[in-house]
Amino acid sequence: MSSFPKFDRARVQERLRELGPREQVAFAALCAERLLPYYRWFSSTERWGSFDRLRNALDAVWGHVEGQPQSREQYEQLVADCRRLTPDTEDFNSPLAARAMDASVAVITALKMCVEPSERRGAEVAEVAADAAFGVEQINASDDLGEIRVADPEQLRKLFGSGRVQHELQTQAAVLDVLRSGAALVDVAPLRESYGLAS
C-alpha cells in the first residue's frame, strides 16, 4: 500500500528560490487571498474577529508588492493585530475556526515576508493553503462517511487527490510559472483576479 501523499514543501521552496523577493511575497499574498473567504465566513457566523482588519493587513502586503512598502514597525504592528484576530480552535466548536486560523496565519506570514522575504516562509503559506483545502474536503466527507471512515488511510488518500486539493496545488504551480516570467508584477490586478479567488 502506498504511503499517504504529502505536500511537497521542498519542491515549492525550490521554485520560490528562483523568484525575486517581491514575487515571493506576491505568491504568499495570493495563497492568503484564497483563504480569506474562510475567515469572512467564520467571523460572520461566530460574530468574532474582524474580516475588514485582516483584509486591510493583506492589502498592506499588496502595497509592498506594488512598490509602496511600509516601515518594519508598521508591519510588526499589523502582525500583532492579526495575531489578536486569529481564533483559537479550542474556543470554538465550529470547524470554520481552523480555516479562519489558516487565513490569519497566511496573512501574518505574508506580512513577515514584506520585511524578510524567504522561500521557506512562502512554502509554509502554500502548505497552509493546501492543508486548508484538505481540511474542507475532510469536513465535507465526514457528513457522508462519518468521522471514523474519513480517518481511514485509504479515504485520506482519496481526499488528498480530490478536486479542491488538486485545484489548490495546480493554482500554486500556475502562479509560480506566471511569477517566474517576471512581467506579472507590472499590474497585479489581473494576477489577483485570476489566482486570488477561492474556488
C-alpha positions as a printed Julia matrix, in Angstrom:
199×3 Matrix{Float64}:
   0.0    0.0     0.0
   1.4    3.39   -0.95
   2.16   5.94    1.74
  -0.1    8.91    2.35
   0.62  11.71   -0.15
   2.17  14.81    1.34
   2.52  18.4     0.32
   5.88  18.78   -1.42
   7.19  21.75    0.52
  10.77  21.23   -0.68
   9.67  21.49   -4.32
   7.69  24.69   -3.74
  10.6   26.15   -1.8
  12.96  25.28   -4.65
  10.7   27.01   -7.15
  10.31  30.07   -4.92
  14.1   30.33   -4.74
  14.04  31.11   -8.47
  11.93  34.23   -7.83
  12.79  37.71   -6.65
  11.69  38.95   -3.2
   8.59  40.8    -4.46
   7.49  37.77   -6.46
   7.88  35.58   -3.36
   5.69  37.97   -1.38
   3.12  38.04   -4.21
   2.96  34.24   -4.17
   2.28  34.23   -0.42
  -0.29  37.01   -0.78
  -2.19  35.04   -3.43
  -2.31  31.97   -1.19
  -3.66  34.18    1.61
  -6.25  35.69   -0.75
  -7.69  32.26   -1.45
  -8.01  31.6     2.29
  -9.54  34.94    3.27
 -13.16  33.95    2.44
 -12.95  31.28    5.14
 -12.2   33.99    7.68
 -15.12  36.1     6.46
 -17.45  33.1     6.77
 -16.16  32.24   10.25
 -16.3   35.83   11.5
 -19.83  36.31   10.21
 -21.05  33.0    11.63
 -19.36  33.24   15.03
 -19.53  37.05   15.37
 -15.86  37.1    16.32
 -12.8   38.78   14.87
 -12.69  41.34   12.09
 -12.58  40.42    8.45
 -12.03  44.07    7.48
  -8.88  44.38    9.59
  -7.47  41.14    8.19
  -8.36  42.35    4.68
  -6.57  45.66    5.33
  -3.49  43.82    6.56
  -3.36  41.77    3.37
  -3.85  44.95    1.35
  -0.7   46.27    3.04
   1.12  43.21    1.68
  -0.13  44.05   -1.8
   1.07  47.61   -1.29
   4.54  46.2    -0.7
   4.3   44.1    -3.86
   3.27  47.19   -5.81
   6.3   49.15   -4.61
   4.7   51.02   -1.7
   6.32  49.41    1.33
   5.63  50.39    4.91
   8.15  50.54    7.74
   9.23  47.48    9.71
   7.37  48.88   12.73
   4.15  49.2    10.73
   4.39  45.61    9.51
   5.14  44.42   13.04
   2.05  46.26   14.3
  -0.06  44.63   11.61
   1.32  41.22   12.57
   0.42  41.86   16.22
  -3.08  42.96   15.21
  -3.59  39.86   13.05
  -2.46  37.63   15.91
  -5.22  39.11   18.06
  -7.66  38.31   15.26
  -6.56  34.66   15.0
  -9.09  32.3    16.57
  -8.04  29.57   18.97
  -9.68  26.41   17.68
 -10.22  25.23   21.27
 -12.52  28.19   21.88
 -14.93  27.34   19.06
 -16.94  24.26   18.15
 -17.15  25.28   14.52
 -14.77  23.59   12.05
 -14.61  27.01   10.38
 -12.34  28.17   13.21
  -9.46  26.08   11.84
  -9.9   27.53    8.35
 -10.09  31.07    9.77
  -6.9   30.36   11.68
  -5.29  29.23    8.4
  -6.28  32.54    6.8
  -4.81  34.54    9.68
  -1.58  32.56    9.67
  -1.21  33.06    5.93
  -1.68  36.83    6.22
   0.74  37.03    9.16
   3.4   35.09    7.26
   2.93  37.24    4.15
   3.36  40.36    6.31
   6.59  38.96    7.76
   7.82  38.33    4.24
   7.47  42.04    3.47
  10.29  42.61    5.95
  12.23  39.41    5.36
  11.34  37.6     2.11
  12.01  33.91    2.39
  11.29  30.94    0.17
  10.83  28.89    3.35
   8.05  31.17    4.58
   6.48  31.25    1.14
   6.38  27.45    1.08
   4.84  27.45    4.56
   1.97  29.64    3.33
   1.49  27.32    0.35
   1.29  24.33    2.68
  -1.26  26.1     4.89
  -3.4   26.73    1.79
  -3.16  23.09    0.7
  -3.94  21.87    4.22
  -6.99  24.15    4.34
  -8.3   22.66    1.1
  -7.72  19.19    2.52
  -9.49  20.17    5.75
 -12.55  21.34    3.82
 -12.65  18.03    1.97
 -12.49  16.19    5.3
 -15.38  18.23    6.68
 -17.47  17.58    3.59
 -16.63  13.87    3.58
 -17.42  13.43    7.28
 -21.04  14.32    6.54
 -21.24  11.41    4.08
 -18.78   8.9     5.51
 -18.78   9.66    9.22
 -15.78  10.59   11.36
 -14.41   7.03   11.6
 -14.29   6.26    7.89
 -12.97   9.68    6.95
  -9.91   8.97    9.11
  -9.18   5.74    7.22
  -5.81   5.99    5.37
  -7.39   4.99    2.06
 -10.1    7.64    2.43
  -7.47  10.24    3.33
  -5.54   9.39    0.18
  -8.68   9.89   -1.87
  -9.41  13.21   -0.19
  -5.89  14.47   -0.87
  -6.43  13.63   -4.53
  -9.78  15.4    -4.54
 -10.71  18.32   -6.75
 -10.33  21.05   -4.12
  -6.85  19.98   -3.01
  -5.6   19.37   -6.52
  -7.04  22.7    -7.69
  -5.07  24.49   -4.96
  -1.86  22.67   -5.87
  -2.37  23.37   -9.58
  -3.1   27.03   -8.86
   0.12  27.32   -6.86
   2.1   25.77   -9.71
   0.46  28.12  -12.23
   1.23  31.16  -10.08
   4.86  30.14   -9.78
   5.04  29.84  -13.58
   3.48  33.27  -14.09
   5.69  34.95  -11.5
   8.8   33.4   -12.99
   8.08  35.21  -16.25
   8.9   38.47  -14.46
   6.15  40.53  -16.07
   3.31  39.7   -13.67
   4.01  42.47  -11.16
   3.72  45.32  -13.66
  -0.02  45.27  -12.95
  -1.08  42.96  -10.12
  -4.84  43.37  -10.65
  -5.11  40.63  -13.32
  -2.89  38.38  -11.2
  -5.14  38.83   -8.17
  -8.28  38.32  -10.22
  -7.0   35.15  -11.86
  -5.33  33.47   -8.9
  -6.56  35.16   -5.74
 -10.14  33.95   -5.78
 -11.07  30.98   -3.66
 -12.59  28.07   -5.57
